[in-house]
Amino acid sequence: MRSILLTTGACSMTIDDVRGLLTFDHLCRLESDSTGLVLDDHLLDDMAKAWPMLEHLSITNSRSRTPCKATLNGLVPFPKHCPHIATLWLPLDAREVPVPASATDASRDESQPSEISGPTSVASFLLNLFPRIALSIPDDQAESQQEFLWRRVVKIIDGTQEILHEIRSFLVVDVIRLTPETRINW
């Protein structure tokens, strides 16, 4: 099985329900919407280790009033164990920012708006963990203080990515200028 879509109305999923899915080691996509599942860092670690081919993980609970237990630390295993990860859409408690992790490579992370305190430190942590991150925040909700702070994280990341792109372009131009044998046909 490579893709699973879970939605429930009246009942809730538990962590043990998800642990039963960990045997599908070729899973590429898991979407869980309104299942009542409350993630924690240990479950995210188990998911990343069990599903090395994972490309898309989306767990949303828009109607849930239960506070999320997953933190920014829960993202750390994904670049290491899931090299193909492209999308993470997860509720996170980002009020405490862990010590920066050693960076590997992942292309995209999308986080569902959740608790956050310091936009600059969260952006720094995410950029260190996912150097090519493209963070997005859904526009369909009323602007709360938390969403305002997450939008600040997006702006910081976008601004940093733009500066890095300009620096890389500048360095490539300088390398081309410094190599007299290089011929460029315009």
Secondary structure, DSSP 8 states (H G I E B T S, - for coil): --EEEEE-SSS---HHHHHGGGG-TT--EEEEESS-----HHHHHHHHHH-TT--EEEEE-TT--S----BGGGGTHHHHH-TT--EEEEE-BBSS--S-------S--EEE---BS-HHHHHHHHHHH-TT------SSS---HHHHHHHHHHHHHHHHHHHHHHHHHHHHHHHHHT-TT-----
